[in-house]
Amino acid sequence: MQSLYVEGNSVMHRISPRLKLLSLAAFSIALFVTGNLVLLSIAALLAAIVYRMVGLPLRDGLRRLRPIFLTIAVVALFNLIFHPWQEALVPLLRLTALMLFAATLTATTSITAFIDEVTALARPLERTGWVQADDIGLALGLVLRFVPEIVGRYQAIREAHIARGLKIRPTTLLAPLIILTLKDADNIAAAIDARGIRRHGS
């Protein structure tokens, strides 16, 4: 499987995963507390600067952001239809800043480090009996692994349609994408069960 992690020795690479996760949480809260366009613009600019510090070539960095940015653009467009442009700009800036900061974290933190930190942070919640910290870490790791895989598969299916001269339609793209993704999910679930990873307390 592909990974969002990028090898490097930038400042963001050297910061501890826990500090980065806590910073992301604090940054997210701050973004949604304020609706000031100036502050949100500054936050988006700072997030863009931090993302550039990862060291990715500009084209590669933008390609990574394209799928999620298209989603943000659609949300912004709907807001623009029903609200004044000032109000529509608020979620656009919020989500863009959040996307850039989150992309920085996934590019500078390995999946193993993510899983270890999230599992450690979730460990106190086990006392409630509602969650298993290992399951939370495993779920996060699978999500981080699947995202680039699904995006890559979508692009491959789209290119196959173009090569065959077929018209690009959401229905013809999503059906094979969903089927292939579900097959992968079944295979991974079977592998997890075979290794007894989720057999808590047995």
Secondary structure, 3 states (H helix, E strand, C coil): CCCCCCCCCCHHHHCCHHHHHHHHHHHHHHHHHCCCHHHHHHHHHHHHHHHHCCCCCHHHHHHHHHHHHHHHHHHHHHHHHHCCHHHHHHHHHHHHHHHHHHHHHHHHCCHHHHHHHHHHHHHHHHHHCCCCHHHHHHHHHHHHHHHHHHHHHHHHHHHHHHHCCCCCCHHHHHHHHHHHHHHHHHHHHHHHHHHCCCCCCC
